[in-house]
């Protein structure tokens, strides 16, 4: 059981991924838009463990001071988190949004999984190139290429997430 945060710049496929996870895995969902910023999904899995997924669309709307805003959003979302999922897409070049997130990661002590989404648009070579590029920049617990739209490798991602979560029930009603 545990809290999982999904971050990433707009349009990388965070919602698509979350919807896929929910559709596949889940017996009960409660969707509480607790703040304007964070969409929170509580998931009771079939083996009775619980996962809380937090999507952080607030990251999408930085104001003037991008740096400050991003790190504030991320640290807010990360209170009590157990695992961080950072979603990037098939872009071969890292954009400014991704670079900012990358910088923030050093201050976050929980395990981080890099998800490379939209692998359906990439050749194997391109996937490997992207993996190598990010590997050089940060020490991730794992890097998982997926296709959120057709569900490819999401089972693998879920296994990895579960392996990084604390054992036993947490405290969610
Ligand atoms: P978010 O802003 O990060 O939540 O991104 P969305 O989930 O809204 O997805 C943005 C766009 O990318 C949508 O048009 C999706 O259909 C598309 N998309 C998401 N996942 C994939 C994928 O695995 N492959 C492809 N080709 N497109 C995807």
Backbone and ligand atoms as CSV (ligand in chain L), in Angstrom:
chain,resi,resn,atom,element,x,y,z
A,1,UNK,N,N,0.836,-1.207,0.000
A,1,UNK,CA,C,0.000,0.000,0.000
A,1,UNK,C,C,0.863,1.246,0.000
A,2,UNK,N,N,0.348,2.306,-0.555
A,2,UNK,CA,C,1.137,3.516,-0.493
A,2,UNK,C,C,0.669,4.618,-1.407
A,3,UNK,N,N,1.365,5.746,-1.302
A,3,UNK,CA,C,1.079,6.916,-2.124
A,3,UNK,C,C,2.015,6.962,-3.315
A,4,UNK,N,N,1.439,7.207,-4.466
A,4,UNK,CA,C,2.244,7.324,-5.677
A,4,UNK,C,C,1.929,8.677,-6.322
A,5,UNK,N,N,2.945,9.433,-6.619
A,5,UNK,CA,C,2.731,10.702,-7.318
A,5,UNK,C,C,3.162,10.571,-8.769
A,6,UNK,N,N,2.316,11.075,-9.654
A,6,UNK,CA,C,2.664,11.106,-11.076
A,6,UNK,C,C,2.919,12.552,-11.473
A,7,UNK,N,N,4.102,12.829,-11.963
A,7,UNK,CA,C,4.384,14.174,-12.452
A,7,UNK,C,C,4.833,14.115,-13.913
A,8,UNK,N,N,4.860,15.268,-14.541
A,8,UNK,CA,C,5.306,15.332,-15.927
A,8,UNK,C,C,4.701,16.542,-16.594
A,9,UNK,N,N,5.352,17.020,-17.633
A,9,UNK,CA,C,4.801,18.206,-18.293
A,9,UNK,C,C,3.525,17.833,-19.058
A,10,UNK,N,N,2.779,18.848,-19.509
A,10,UNK,CA,C,1.504,18.588,-20.171
A,10,UNK,C,C,1.659,17.691,-21.392
A,11,UNK,N,N,0.628,16.893,-21.623
A,11,UNK,CA,C,0.532,16.098,-22.853
A,11,UNK,C,C,1.475,14.911,-22.970
A,12,UNK,N,N,2.162,14.564,-21.897
A,12,UNK,CA,C,3.010,13.378,-21.994
A,12,UNK,C,C,2.185,12.100,-21.833
A,13,UNK,N,N,0.960,12.235,-21.305
A,13,UNK,CA,C,0.085,11.059,-21.200
A,13,UNK,C,C,-0.204,10.620,-19.771
A,14,UNK,N,N,-0.115,11.526,-18.813
A,14,UNK,CA,C,-0.351,11.166,-17.413
A,14,UNK,C,C,-1.783,10.683,-17.177
A,15,UNK,N,N,-2.739,11.428,-17.713
A,15,UNK,CA,C,-4.139,11.032,-17.510
A,15,UNK,C,C,-4.433,9.695,-18.183
A,16,UNK,N,N,-3.907,9.539,-19.370
A,16,UNK,CA,C,-4.111,8.276,-20.089
A,16,UNK,C,C,-3.556,7.101,-19.287
A,17,UNK,N,N,-2.383,7.302,-18.713
A,17,UNK,CA,C,-1.773,6.252,-17.900
A,17,UNK,C,C,-2.627,5.948,-16.672
A,18,UNK,N,N,-3.031,6.996,-15.998
A,18,UNK,CA,C,-3.824,6.809,-14.781
A,18,UNK,C,C,-5.134,6.095,-15.102
A,19,UNK,N,N,-5.775,6.509,-16.173
A,19,UNK,CA,C,-7.029,5.857,-16.561
A,19,UNK,C,C,-6.817,4.386,-16.868
A,20,UNK,N,N,-5.713,4.101,-17.500
A,20,UNK,CA,C,-5.440,2.704,-17.832
A,20,UNK,C,C,-5.226,1.872,-16.578
A,21,UNK,N,N,-4.458,2.405,-15.670
A,21,UNK,CA,C,-4.194,1.691,-14.412
A,21,UNK,C,C,-5.511,1.433,-13.691
A,22,UNK,N,N,-6.327,2.469,-13.643
A,22,UNK,CA,C,-7.582,2.354,-12.913
A,22,UNK,C,C,-8.515,1.348,-13.573
A,23,UNK,N,N,-8.578,1.413,-14.882
A,23,UNK,CA,C,-9.444,0.492,-15.596
A,23,UNK,C,C,-9.049,-0.950,-15.414
A,24,UNK,N,N,-7.782,-1.202,-15.257
A,24,UNK,CA,C,-7.308,-2.567,-15.273
A,24,UNK,C,C,-7.306,-3.217,-13.905
A,25,UNK,N,N,-6.973,-2.460,-12.923
A,25,UNK,CA,C,-6.483,-3.040,-11.697
A,25,UNK,C,C,-7.542,-3.101,-10.610
A,26,UNK,N,N,-8.602,-2.345,-10.782
A,26,UNK,CA,C,-9.191,-1.740,-9.619
A,26,UNK,C,C,-10.584,-2.203,-9.314
A,27,UNK,N,N,-10.877,-2.380,-8.050
A,27,UNK,CA,C,-12.253,-2.674,-7.690
A,27,UNK,C,C,-13.018,-1.447,-7.214
A,28,UNK,N,N,-12.377,-0.593,-6.454
A,28,UNK,CA,C,-13.074,0.609,-5.959
A,28,UNK,C,C,-12.201,1.834,-6.203
A,29,UNK,N,N,-12.823,2.876,-6.643
A,29,UNK,CA,C,-12.065,4.118,-6.830
A,29,UNK,C,C,-12.809,5.250,-6.146
A,30,UNK,N,N,-12.105,6.078,-5.461
A,30,UNK,CA,C,-12.730,7.331,-5.062
A,30,UNK,C,C,-11.919,8.468,-5.654
A,31,UNK,N,N,-12.604,9.354,-6.286
A,31,UNK,CA,C,-11.936,10.438,-6.992
A,31,UNK,C,C,-12.260,11.725,-6.262
A,32,UNK,N,N,-11.325,12.192,-5.460
A,32,UNK,CA,C,-11.594,13.425,-4.730
A,32,UNK,C,C,-10.702,14.548,-5.231
A,33,UNK,N,N,-11.282,15.482,-5.936
A,33,UNK,CA,C,-10.489,16.638,-6.327
A,33,UNK,C,C,-10.302,17.522,-5.098
A,34,UNK,N,N,-9.317,17.203,-4.290
A,34,UNK,CA,C,-9.201,17.801,-2.962
A,34,UNK,C,C,-8.842,19.278,-3.020
A,35,UNK,N,N,-7.936,19.572,-3.900
A,35,UNK,CA,C,-7.586,20.968,-4.084
A,35,UNK,C,C,-7.739,21.242,-5.567
A,36,UNK,N,N,-7.601,22.461,-5.951
A,36,UNK,CA,C,-7.649,22.737,-7.379
A,36,UNK,C,C,-6.422,22.155,-8.066
A,37,UNK,N,N,-5.438,21.860,-7.288
A,37,UNK,CA,C,-4.184,21.425,-7.882
A,37,UNK,C,C,-4.096,19.924,-8.108
A,38,UNK,N,N,-4.412,19.188,-7.079
A,38,UNK,CA,C,-4.091,17.773,-7.148
A,38,UNK,C,C,-5.334,16.907,-7.303
A,39,UNK,N,N,-5.305,16.083,-8.287
A,39,UNK,CA,C,-6.375,15.134,-8.461
A,39,UNK,C,C,-5.937,13.843,-7.796
A,40,UNK,N,N,-6.758,13.381,-6.887
A,40,UNK,CA,C,-6.330,12.237,-6.095
A,40,UNK,C,C,-7.205,11.030,-6.389
A,41,UNK,N,N,-6.590,9.943,-6.688
A,41,UNK,CA,C,-7.315,8.712,-6.966
A,41,UNK,C,C,-6.928,7.666,-5.935
A,42,UNK,N,N,-7.908,7.155,-5.251
A,42,UNK,CA,C,-7.634,6.059,-4.318
A,42,UNK,C,C,-8.003,4.745,-4.981
A,43,UNK,N,N,-7.112,3.820,-4.903
A,43,UNK,CA,C,-7.320,2.567,-5.596
A,43,UNK,C,C,-7.200,1.413,-4.624
A,44,UNK,N,N,-8.217,0.577,-4.583
A,44,UNK,CA,C,-8.120,-0.647,-3.801
A,44,UNK,C,C,-7.867,-1.768,-4.792
A,45,UNK,N,N,-6.738,-2.369,-4.726
A,45,UNK,CA,C,-6.420,-3.382,-5.723
A,45,UNK,C,C,-7.084,-4.692,-5.347
A,46,UNK,N,N,-7.045,-5.594,-6.268
A,46,UNK,CA,C,-7.728,-6.870,-6.061
A,46,UNK,C,C,-7.126,-7.665,-4.908
A,47,UNK,N,N,-5.857,-7.464,-4.601
A,47,UNK,CA,C,-5.280,-8.187,-3.462
A,47,UNK,C,C,-5.404,-7.362,-2.179
A,48,UNK,N,N,-6.271,-6.367,-2.225
A,48,UNK,CA,C,-6.606,-5.618,-1.025
A,48,UNK,C,C,-5.560,-4.635,-0.541
A,49,UNK,N,N,-4.511,-4.463,-1.294
A,49,UNK,CA,C,-3.616,-3.383,-0.926
A,49,UNK,C,C,-4.214,-2.104,-1.509
A,50,UNK,N,N,-3.747,-0.987,-1.043
A,50,UNK,CA,C,-4.307,0.265,-1.516
A,50,UNK,C,C,-3.213,1.107,-2.140
A,51,UNK,N,N,-3.577,1.791,-3.189
A,51,UNK,CA,C,-2.629,2.726,-3.778
A,51,UNK,C,C,-3.330,4.061,-3.948
A,52,UNK,N,N,-2.642,5.093,-3.596
A,52,UNK,CA,C,-3.176,6.429,-3.811
A,52,UNK,C,C,-2.348,7.072,-4.911
A,53,UNK,N,N,-2.983,7.416,-6.007
A,53,UNK,CA,C,-2.282,8.095,-7.092
A,53,UNK,C,C,-2.618,9.571,-7.067
A,54,UNK,N,N,-1.622,10.386,-7.125
A,54,UNK,CA,C,-1.838,11.822,-7.181
A,54,UNK,C,C,-1.262,12.346,-8.488
A,55,UNK,N,N,-2.134,12.946,-9.271
A,55,UNK,CA,C,-1.696,13.583,-10.511
A,55,UNK,C,C,-1.551,15.063,-10.190
A,56,UNK,N,N,-0.583,15.716,-10.728
A,56,UNK,CA,C,-0.351,17.118,-10.350
A,56,UNK,C,C,-0.431,18.055,-11.538
A,57,UNK,N,N,-1.661,18.328,-11.973
A,57,UNK,CA,C,-1.823,19.228,-13.110
A,57,UNK,C,C,-1.366,20.645,-12.795
A,58,UNK,N,N,-1.204,20.976,-11.510
A,58,UNK,CA,C,-0.726,22.307,-11.144
A,58,UNK,C,C,0.607,22.639,-11.778
A,59,UNK,N,N,1.374,21.608,-12.000
A,59,UNK,CA,C,2.665,21.797,-12.648
A,59,UNK,C,C,2.485,22.378,-14.055
A,60,UNK,N,N,1.313,22.156,-14.602
A,60,UNK,CA,C,1.070,22.623,-15.971
A,60,UNK,C,C,0.936,24.134,-16.063
A,61,UNK,N,N,0.654,24.784,-14.947
A,61,UNK,CA,C,0.327,26.195,-15.042
A,61,UNK,C,C,1.278,27.059,-14.239
A,62,UNK,N,N,2.537,27.030,-14.555
A,62,UNK,CA,C,3.486,27.851,-13.834
A,62,UNK,C,C,3.185,29.334,-14.053
A,63,UNK,N,N,3.449,30.125,-13.024
A,63,UNK,CA,C,3.227,31.556,-13.181
A,63,UNK,C,C,4.536,32.209,-13.605
A,64,UNK,N,N,4.940,33.261,-12.905
A,64,UNK,CA,C,6.143,33.947,-13.370
A,64,UNK,C,C,7.432,33.175,-13.050
A,65,UNK,N,N,7.547,32.852,-11.788
A,65,UNK,CA,C,8.810,32.238,-11.408
A,65,UNK,C,C,8.703,30.724,-11.518
A,66,UNK,N,N,9.010,30.257,-12.676
A,66,UNK,CA,C,8.827,28.849,-12.984
A,66,UNK,C,C,9.533,27.932,-11.980
A,67,UNK,N,N,10.758,28.244,-11.701
A,67,UNK,CA,C,11.541,27.399,-10.783
A,67,UNK,C,C,10.836,27.190,-9.468
A,68,UNK,N,N,10.544,28.326,-8.845
A,68,UNK,CA,C,9.931,28.298,-7.523
A,68,UNK,C,C,8.623,27.536,-7.548
A,69,UNK,N,N,7.843,27.869,-8.548
A,69,UNK,CA,C,6.517,27.279,-8.639
A,69,UNK,C,C,6.598,25.763,-8.749
A,70,UNK,N,N,7.439,25.328,-9.633
A,70,UNK,CA,C,7.562,23.885,-9.864
A,70,UNK,C,C,8.006,23.164,-8.617
A,71,UNK,N,N,9.021,23.695,-7.966
A,71,UNK,CA,C,9.520,22.924,-6.835
A,71,UNK,C,C,8.525,22.964,-5.680
A,72,UNK,N,N,7.771,24.064,-5.591
A,72,UNK,CA,C,6.742,24.130,-4.560
A,72,UNK,C,C,5.637,23.109,-4.835
A,73,UNK,N,N,5.198,23.072,-6.068
A,73,UNK,CA,C,4.159,22.109,-6.440
A,73,UNK,C,C,4.614,20.685,-6.171
A,74,UNK,N,N,5.812,20.428,-6.585
A,74,UNK,CA,C,6.293,19.059,-6.455
A,74,UNK,C,C,6.444,18.678,-4.987
A,75,UNK,N,N,6.983,19.595,-4.205
A,75,UNK,CA,C,7.172,19.210,-2.810
A,75,UNK,C,C,5.834,19.083,-2.084
A,76,UNK,N,N,4.858,19.906,-2.486
A,76,UNK,CA,C,3.501,19.745,-1.933
A,76,UNK,C,C,2.956,18.354,-2.230
A,77,UNK,N,N,3.072,17.999,-3.477
A,77,UNK,CA,C,2.519,16.721,-3.903
A,77,UNK,C,C,3.270,15.557,-3.275
A,78,UNK,N,N,4.458,15.830,-2.844
A,78,UNK,CA,C,5.297,14.736,-2.371
A,78,UNK,C,C,5.233,14.498,-0.879
A,79,UNK,N,N,4.473,15.312,-0.185
A,79,UNK,CA,C,4.353,15.037,1.236
A,79,UNK,C,C,3.748,13.650,1.414
A,80,UNK,N,N,4.423,12.834,2.167
A,80,UNK,CA,C,3.957,11.476,2.444
A,80,UNK,C,C,3.948,10.536,1.250
A,81,UNK,N,N,4.610,10.923,0.188
A,81,UNK,CA,C,4.647,10.031,-0.951
A,81,UNK,C,C,5.634,8.893,-0.727
A,82,UNK,N,N,5.332,7.762,-1.354
A,82,UNK,CA,C,6.240,6.616,-1.262
A,82,UNK,C,C,7.025,6.411,-2.546
A,83,UNK,N,N,6.386,6.710,-3.666
A,83,UNK,CA,C,7.050,6.517,-4.955
A,83,UNK,C,C,6.680,7.680,-5.876
A,84,UNK,N,N,7.650,8.148,-6.612
A,84,UNK,CA,C,7.405,9.188,-7.609
A,84,UNK,C,C,7.508,8.585,-9.011
A,85,UNK,N,N,6.492,8.869,-9.819
A,85,UNK,CA,C,6.538,8.468,-11.225
A,85,UNK,C,C,6.683,9.733,-12.061
A,86,UNK,N,N,7.736,9.801,-12.810
A,86,UNK,CA,C,7.911,10.936,-13.715
A,86,UNK,C,C,7.674,10.439,-15.133
A,87,UNK,N,N,6.674,11.035,-15.783
A,87,UNK,CA,C,6.338,10.613,-17.139
A,87,UNK,C,C,6.935,11.591,-18.147
A,88,UNK,N,N,7.667,11.064,-19.099
A,88,UNK,CA,C,8.122,11.865,-20.236
A,88,UNK,C,C,7.568,11.193,-21.489
A,89,UNK,N,N,7.660,11.873,-22.616
A,89,UNK,CA,C,7.122,11.266,-23.836
A,89,UNK,C,C,8.233,10.898,-24.802
A,90,UNK,N,N,7.881,10.809,-26.062
A,90,UNK,CA,C,8.807,10.254,-27.039
A,90,UNK,C,C,9.822,11.266,-27.572
A,91,UNK,N,N,9.732,12.523,-27.065
A,91,UNK,CA,C,10.668,13.534,-27.576
A,91,UNK,C,C,12.112,13.099,-27.366
A,92,UNK,N,N,12.891,13.236,-28.377
A,92,UNK,CA,C,14.285,12.824,-28.251
A,92,UNK,C,C,15.113,13.892,-27.549
A,93,UNK,N,N,14.644,15.128,-27.625
A,93,UNK,CA,C,15.321,16.199,-26.899
A,93,UNK,C,C,14.549,16.516,-25.622
A,94,UNK,N,N,15.284,16.791,-24.560
A,94,UNK,CA,C,14.665,17.163,-23.300
A,94,UNK,C,C,14.272,18.644,-23.354
A,95,UNK,N,N,12.996,18.959,-23.130
A,95,UNK,CA,C,12.563,20.357,-23.140
A,95,UNK,C,C,12.852,21.025,-21.813
A,96,UNK,N,N,12.614,22.351,-21.739
A,96,UNK,CA,C,12.864,23.075,-20.488
A,96,UNK,C,C,12.036,22.525,-19.328
A,97,UNK,N,N,10.787,22.140,-19.613
A,97,UNK,CA,C,9.936,21.579,-18.555
A,97,UNK,C,C,10.564,20.344,-17.930
A,98,UNK,N,N,11.081,19.481,-18.770
A,98,UNK,CA,C,11.710,18.267,-18.269
A,98,UNK,C,C,13.004,18.562,-17.515
A,99,UNK,N,N,13.750,19.552,-18.009
A,99,UNK,CA,C,14.999,19.896,-17.318
A,99,UNK,C,C,14.726,20.406,-15.912
A,100,UNK,N,N,13.669,21.211,-15.783
A,100,UNK,CA,C,13.312,21.721,-14.450
A,100,UNK,C,C,12.981,20.582,-13.509
A,101,UNK,N,N,12.174,19.672,-13.996
A,101,UNK,CA,C,11.796,18.549,-13.142
A,101,UNK,C,C,13.036,17.765,-12.747
A,102,UNK,N,N,13.877,17.546,-13.714
A,102,UNK,CA,C,15.114,16.810,-13.452
A,102,UNK,C,C,15.917,17.464,-12.333
A,103,UNK,N,N,15.990,18.788,-12.365
A,103,UNK,CA,C,16.720,19.489,-11.307
A,103,UNK,C,C,16.077,19.280,-9.946
A,104,UNK,N,N,14.745,19.304,-9.920
A,104,UNK,CA,C,14.046,19.128,-8.648
A,104,UNK,C,C,14.229,17.732,-8.063
A,105,UNK,N,N,14.475,16.773,-8.914
A,105,UNK,CA,C,14.516,15.388,-8.433
A,105,UNK,C,C,15.606,15.154,-7.400
A,106,UNK,N,N,16.678,15.916,-7.510
A,106,UNK,CA,C,17.793,15.701,-6.575
A,106,UNK,C,C,17.404,15.959,-5.132
A,107,UNK,N,N,16.382,16.806,-4.943
A,107,UNK,CA,C,15.965,17.121,-3.578
A,107,UNK,C,C,14.910,16.161,-3.041
A,108,UNK,N,N,14.530,15.215,-3.840
A,108,UNK,CA,C,13.450,14.317,-3.441
A,108,UNK,C,C,14.035,12.954,-3.116
A,109,UNK,N,N,13.794,12.515,-1.899
A,109,UNK,CA,C,14.513,11.335,-1.453
A,109,UNK,C,C,13.808,10.001,-1.702
A,110,UNK,N,N,12.546,10.047,-2.117
A,110,UNK,CA,C,11.832,8.784,-2.321
A,110,UNK,C,C,12.249,8.132,-3.639
A,111,UNK,N,N,11.973,6.821,-3.800
A,111,UNK,CA,C,12.324,6.165,-5.065
A,111,UNK,C,C,11.581,6.774,-6.247
A,112,UNK,N,N,12.288,6.893,-7.343
A,112,UNK,CA,C,11.708,7.505,-8.538
A,112,UNK,C,C,11.755,6.553,-9.725
A,113,UNK,N,N,10.640,6.450,-10.414
A,113,UNK,CA,C,10.599,5.649,-11.641
A,113,UNK,C,C,10.393,6.610,-12.806
A,114,UNK,N,N,11.246,6.493,-13.807
A,114,UNK,CA,C,11.038,7.272,-15.028
A,114,UNK,C,C,10.225,6.434,-16.008
A,115,UNK,N,N,9.101,6.994,-16.445
A,115,UNK,CA,C,8.264,6.314,-17.425
A,115,UNK,C,C,8.413,7.033,-18.761
A,116,UNK,N,N,8.845,6.299,-19.759
A,116,UNK,CA,C,8.922,6.874,-21.109
A,116,UNK,C,C,7.680,6.421,-21.859
A,117,UNK,N,N,6.752,7.350,-22.021
A,117,UNK,CA,C,5.478,6.993,-22.642
A,117,UNK,C,C,5.542,7.141,-24.170
A,118,UNK,N,N,4.533,6.643,-24.827
A,118,UNK,CA,C,4.370,6.723,-26.283
A,118,UNK,C,C,5.449,5.933,-27.008
A,119,UNK,N,N,5.838,4.806,-26.426
A,119,UNK,CA,C,6.857,3.989,-27.079
A,119,UNK,C,C,6.350,3.414,-28.402
A,120,UNK,N,N,5.022,3.468,-28.584
A,120,UNK,CA,C,4.473,3.036,-29.888
A,120,UNK,C,C,4.965,3.915,-31.029
A,121,UNK,N,N,5.460,5.110,-30.687
A,121,UNK,CA,C,5.964,6.009,-31.730
A,121,UNK,C,C,7.467,5.856,-31.952
A,122,UNK,N,N,8.087,4.958,-31.218
A,122,UNK,CA,C,9.548,4.894,-31.230
A,122,UNK,C,C,10.074,3.539,-31.686
A,123,UNK,N,N,11.248,3.560,-32.291
A,123,UNK,CA,C,11.945,2.309,-32.568
A,123,UNK,C,C,12.669,1.882,-31.296
A,124,UNK,N,N,13.096,0.641,-31.266
A,124,UNK,CA,C,13.856,0.144,-30.110
A,124,UNK,C,C,15.098,0.993,-29.848
A,125,UNK,N,N,15.776,1.335,-30.934
A,125,UNK,CA,C,16.982,2.157,-30.813
A,125,UNK,C,C,16.693,3.498,-30.172
A,126,UNK,N,N,15.593,4.093,-30.609
A,126,UNK,CA,C,15.230,5.398,-30.051
A,126,UNK,C,C,14.891,5.280,-28.571
A,127,UNK,N,N,14.156,4.231,-28.211
A,127,UNK,CA,C,13.845,4.004,-26.792
A,127,UNK,C,C,15.138,3.907,-25.990
A,128,UNK,N,N,16.085,3.130,-26.498
A,128,UNK,CA,C,17.349,2.972,-25.776
A,128,UNK,C,C,18.125,4.274,-25.656
A,129,UNK,N,N,18.067,5.073,-26.699
A,129,UNK,CA,C,18.740,6.370,-26.662
A,129,UNK,C,C,18.171,7.251,-25.556
A,130,UNK,N,N,16.833,7.261,-25.474
A,130,UNK,CA,C,16.190,8.083,-24.448
A,130,UNK,C,C,16.550,7.558,-23.055
A,131,UNK,N,N,16.510,6.248,-22.903
A,131,UNK,CA,C,16.868,5.657,-21.606
A,131,UNK,C,C,18.279,6.077,-21.201
A,132,UNK,N,N,19.210,5.957,-22.123
A,132,UNK,CA,C,20.606,6.304,-21.819
A,132,UNK,C,C,20.749,7.767,-21.411
A,133,UNK,N,N,20.012,8.613,-22.130
A,133,UNK,CA,C,20.096,10.045,-21.880
A,133,UNK,C,C,19.672,10.384,-20.446
A,134,UNK,N,N,18.568,9.814,-20.020
A,134,UNK,CA,C,18.064,10.124,-18.681
A,134,UNK,C,C,18.882,9.425,-17.593
A,135,UNK,N,N,19.363,8.239,-17.913
A,135,UNK,CA,C,20.173,7.480,-16.959
A,135,UNK,C,C,21.397,8.268,-16.527
A,136,UNK,N,N,21.970,8.976,-17.492
A,136,UNK,CA,C,23.167,9.763,-17.215
A,136,UNK,C,C,22.874,10.899,-16.251
A,137,UNK,N,N,21.635,11.366,-16.260
A,137,UNK,CA,C,21.303,12.564,-15.506
A,137,UNK,C,C,20.800,12.285,-14.089
A,138,UNK,N,N,20.261,11.112,-13.856
A,138,UNK,CA,C,19.709,10.833,-12.535
A,138,UNK,C,C,19.687,9.332,-12.265
A,139,UNK,N,N,19.777,8.997,-10.977
A,139,UNK,CA,C,19.777,7.598,-10.586
A,139,UNK,C,C,18.347,7.138,-10.258
A,140,UNK,N,N,17.654,6.629,-11.260
A,140,UNK,CA,C,16.273,6.191,-11.067
A,140,UNK,C,C,16.227,4.772,-10.505
A,141,UNK,N,N,15.174,4.517,-9.728
A,141,UNK,CA,C,14.970,3.138,-9.261
A,141,UNK,C,C,14.740,2.225,-10.458
A,142,UNK,N,N,14.069,2.769,-11.470
A,142,UNK,CA,C,13.889,2.017,-12.709
A,142,UNK,C,C,13.461,2.978,-13.821
A,143,UNK,N,N,13.661,2.559,-15.057
A,143,UNK,CA,C,13.176,3.312,-16.215
A,143,UNK,C,C,12.322,2.357,-17.035
A,144,UNK,N,N,11.055,2.700,-17.215
A,144,UNK,CA,C,10.135,1.786,-17.883
A,144,UNK,C,C,9.492,2.454,-19.099
A,145,UNK,N,N,9.795,1.952,-20.300
A,145,UNK,CA,C,9.094,2.455,-21.482
A,145,UNK,C,C,7.702,1.825,-21.539
A,146,UNK,N,N,6.693,2.635,-21.797
A,146,UNK,CA,C,5.327,2.112,-21.885
A,146,UNK,C,C,4.601,2.745,-23.061
A,147,UNK,N,N,3.427,2.196,-23.346
A,147,UNK,CA,C,2.491,2.906,-24.199
A,147,UNK,C,C,1.176,2.950,-23.446
A,148,UNK,N,N,0.866,4.107,-22.911
A,148,UNK,CA,C,-0.326,4.231,-22.073
A,148,UNK,C,C,-1.584,3.996,-22.890
A,149,UNK,N,N,-1.504,4.317,-24.163
A,149,UNK,CA,C,-2.689,4.258,-25.000
A,149,UNK,C,C,-3.078,2.824,-25.321
A,150,UNK,N,N,-2.118,1.935,-25.437
A,150,UNK,CA,C,-2.497,0.535,-25.686
A,150,UNK,C,C,-2.115,-0.413,-24.552
A,151,UNK,N,N,-1.647,0.156,-23.476
A,151,UNK,CA,C,-1.419,-0.656,-22.272
A,151,UNK,C,C,-0.100,-1.403,-22.235
A,152,UNK,N,N,0.745,-1.173,-23.202
A,152,UNK,CA,C,1.992,-1.931,-23.246
A,152,UNK,C,C,2.906,-1.623,-22.056
A,153,UNK,N,N,3.353,-2.675,-21.413
A,153,UNK,CA,C,4.303,-2.590,-20.286
A,153,UNK,C,C,3.725,-1.998,-19.005
A,154,UNK,N,N,2.440,-1.753,-18.972
A,154,UNK,CA,C,1.882,-1.177,-17.754
A,154,UNK,C,C,1.888,-2.203,-16.623
A,155,UNK,N,N,1.721,-3.473,-16.982
A,155,UNK,CA,C,1.825,-4.525,-15.949
A,155,UNK,C,C,3.217,-4.516,-15.312
A,156,UNK,N,N,4.216,-4.325,-16.138
A,156,UNK,CA,C,5.590,-4.274,-15.647
A,156,UNK,C,C,5.784,-3.074,-14.712
A,157,UNK,N,N,5.217,-1.954,-15.124
A,157,UNK,CA,C,5.305,-0.744,-14.308
A,157,UNK,C,C,4.619,-0.951,-12.956
A,158,UNK,N,N,3.453,-1.572,-12.968
A,158,UNK,CA,C,2.716,-1.788,-11.723
A,158,UNK,C,C,3.490,-2.700,-10.769
A,159,UNK,N,N,4.107,-3.735,-11.320
A,159,UNK,CA,C,4.910,-4.633,-10.480
A,159,UNK,C,C,6.039,-3.874,-9.823
A,160,UNK,N,N,6.667,-3.010,-10.603
A,160,UNK,CA,C,7.784,-2.233,-10.073
A,160,UNK,C,C,7.297,-1.300,-8.968
A,161,UNK,N,N,6.186,-0.627,-9.223
A,161,UNK,CA,C,5.644,0.275,-8.204
A,161,UNK,C,C,5.386,-0.500,-6.913
A,162,UNK,N,N,4.704,-1.641,-7.053
A,162,UNK,CA,C,4.374,-2.430,-5.864
A,162,UNK,C,C,5.623,-2.847,-5.101
A,163,UNK,N,N,6.662,-3.162,-5.831
A,163,UNK,CA,C,7.890,-3.618,-5.158
A,163,UNK,C,C,8.550,-2.494,-4.370
A,164,UNK,N,N,8.229,-1.266,-4.690
A,164,UNK,CA,C,8.846,-0.128,-4.003
A,164,UNK,C,C,7.982,0.406,-2.862
A,165,UNK,N,N,6.773,-0.104,-2.726
A,165,UNK,CA,C,5.875,0.397,-1.688
A,165,UNK,C,C,6.107,-0.357,-0.376
A,166,UNK,N,N,5.849,0.314,0.749
A,166,UNK,CA,C,5.958,-0.375,2.030
A,166,UNK,C,C,4.934,-1.507,2.087
A,167,UNK,N,N,5.259,-2.545,2.822
A,167,UNK,CA,C,4.322,-3.667,2.906
A,167,UNK,C,C,3.202,-3.390,3.890
A,168,UNK,N,N,2.110,-4.108,3.683
A,168,UNK,CA,C,1.010,-4.021,4.637
A,168,UNK,C,C,0.109,-2.846,4.386
A,169,UNK,N,N,-1.032,-2.822,5.083
A,169,UNK,CA,C,-1.997,-1.758,4.860
A,169,UNK,C,C,-1.518,-0.443,5.424
A,170,UNK,N,N,-1.954,0.632,4.841
A,170,UNK,CA,C,-1.703,1.938,5.428
A,170,UNK,C,C,-2.937,2.347,6.200
A,171,UNK,N,N,-3.352,3.577,6.064
A,171,UNK,CA,C,-4.375,4.082,6.967
A,171,UNK,C,C,-5.554,4.663,6.229
A,172,UNK,N,N,-5.791,4.180,5.023
A,172,UNK,CA,C,-6.865,4.804,4.257
A,172,UNK,C,C,-8.193,4.129,4.545
A,173,UNK,N,N,-9.249,4.886,4.680
A,173,UNK,CA,C,-10.558,4.287,4.906
A,173,UNK,C,C,-11.052,3.600,3.633
L,1,LIG,P1,P,-1.416,14.632,-19.770
L,1,LIG,O1,O,-1.599,16.080,-20.078
L,1,LIG,O2,O,-0.014,14.347,-19.367
L,1,LIG,O3,O,-2.406,14.086,-18.784
L,1,LIG,O4,O,-1.614,13.846,-21.159
L,1,LIG,P2,P,-2.901,13.067,-21.732
L,1,LIG,O5,O,-3.110,11.780,-21.005
L,1,LIG,O6,O,-4.037,14.005,-21.774
L,1,LIG,O7,O,-2.402,12.709,-23.214
L,1,LIG,C1,C,-2.014,13.705,-24.136
L,1,LIG,C2,C,-2.134,13.178,-25.552
L,1,LIG,O8,O,-1.201,12.115,-25.778
L,1,LIG,C3,C,-3.514,12.594,-25.851
L,1,LIG,O9,O,-3.858,12.965,-27.169
L,1,LIG,C4,C,-3.302,11.101,-25.763
L,1,LIG,O10,O,-4.188,10.368,-26.557
L,1,LIG,C5,C,-1.870,10.952,-26.246
L,1,LIG,N1,N,-1.215,9.747,-25.691
L,1,LIG,C6,C,-1.196,9.343,-24.409
L,1,LIG,N2,N,-0.520,8.187,-24.267
L,1,LIG,C7,C,-0.098,7.838,-25.502
L,1,LIG,C8,C,0.656,6.730,-26.020
L,1,LIG,O11,O,1.064,5.796,-25.323
L,1,LIG,N3,N,0.919,6.747,-27.359
L,1,LIG,C9,C,0.479,7.730,-28.177
L,1,LIG,N4,N,0.790,7.640,-29.475
L,1,LIG,N5,N,-0.246,8.778,-27.726
L,1,LIG,C10,C,-0.535,8.835,-26.417
